[in-house]
Amino acid sequence: MSDVIIRTGALPYEDGSGFEVEIYIVAATEYFDHERVVLNPGSEFTDFALDDWPEVRDAIDRAIAARRQLNSKEQEP
């Protein structure tokens, strides 16, 4: 996988062993000329209970907001 810029998780497992969803924002590559949001990299498990989707969307929005903050700091003199 290309460089991971943001890595975060959401929906913790009940036993505290990790997160049901991992969200990566990855840098552009020679194949993709834009940054991408990747859910559960390295896994085909990207389906969640319908009731969990608002939390998943909120986590994606927080990751994107964090990337925008990094972009704005990188552009400061």
Secondary structure as a PSIPRED ss2 file (coil, helix, strand):
# PSIPRED VFORMAT (PSIPRED V4.0)

   1 M C   1.000  0.000  0.000
   2 S C   1.000  0.000  0.000
   3 D C   1.000  0.000  0.000
   4 V E   0.000  0.000  1.000
   5 I E   0.000  0.000  1.000
   6 I E   0.000  0.000  1.000
   7 R E   0.000  0.000  1.000
   8 T E   0.000  0.000  1.000
   9 G E   0.000  0.000  1.000
  10 A E   0.000  0.000  1.000
  11 L E   0.000  0.000  1.000
  12 P E   0.000  0.000  1.000
  13 Y C   1.000  0.000  0.000
  14 E C   1.000  0.000  0.000
  15 D C   1.000  0.000  0.000
  16 G C   1.000  0.000  0.000
  17 S C   1.000  0.000  0.000
  18 G C   1.000  0.000  0.000
  19 F E   0.000  0.000  1.000
  20 E E   0.000  0.000  1.000
  21 V E   0.000  0.000  1.000
  22 E E   0.000  0.000  1.000
  23 I E   0.000  0.000  1.000
  24 Y E   0.000  0.000  1.000
  25 I E   0.000  0.000  1.000
  26 V E   0.000  0.000  1.000
  27 A C   1.000  0.000  0.000
  28 A C   1.000  0.000  0.000
  29 T C   1.000  0.000  0.000
  30 E C   1.000  0.000  0.000
  31 Y C   1.000  0.000  0.000
  32 F C   1.000  0.000  0.000
  33 D C   1.000  0.000  0.000
  34 H C   1.000  0.000  0.000
  35 E C   1.000  0.000  0.000
  36 R E   0.000  0.000  1.000
  37 V E   0.000  0.000  1.000
  38 V E   0.000  0.000  1.000
  39 L E   0.000  0.000  1.000
  40 N C   1.000  0.000  0.000
  41 P C   1.000  0.000  0.000
  42 G C   1.000  0.000  0.000
  43 S C   1.000  0.000  0.000
  44 E C   1.000  0.000  0.000
  45 F C   1.000  0.000  0.000
  46 T C   1.000  0.000  0.000
  47 D C   1.000  0.000  0.000
  48 F C   1.000  0.000  0.000
  49 A C   1.000  0.000  0.000
  50 L H   0.000  1.000  0.000
  51 D H   0.000  1.000  0.000
  52 D H   0.000  1.000  0.000
  53 W H   0.000  1.000  0.000
  54 P H   0.000  1.000  0.000
  55 E H   0.000  1.000  0.000
  56 V H   0.000  1.000  0.000
  57 R H   0.000  1.000  0.000
  58 D H   0.000  1.000  0.000
  59 A H   0.000  1.000  0.000
  60 I H   0.000  1.000  0.000
  61 D H   0.000  1.000  0.000
  62 R H   0.000  1.000  0.000
  63 A H   0.000  1.000  0.000
  64 I H   0.000  1.000  0.000
  65 A H   0.000  1.000  0.000
  66 A H   0.000  1.000  0.000
  67 R H   0.000  1.000  0.000
  68 R H   0.000  1.000  0.000
  69 Q H   0.000  1.000  0.000
  70 L H   0.000  1.000  0.000
  71 N H   0.000  1.000  0.000
  72 S H   0.000  1.000  0.000
  73 K H   0.000  1.000  0.000
  74 E H   0.000  1.000  0.000
  75 Q C   1.000  0.000  0.000
  76 E C   1.000  0.000  0.000
  77 P C   1.000  0.000  0.000
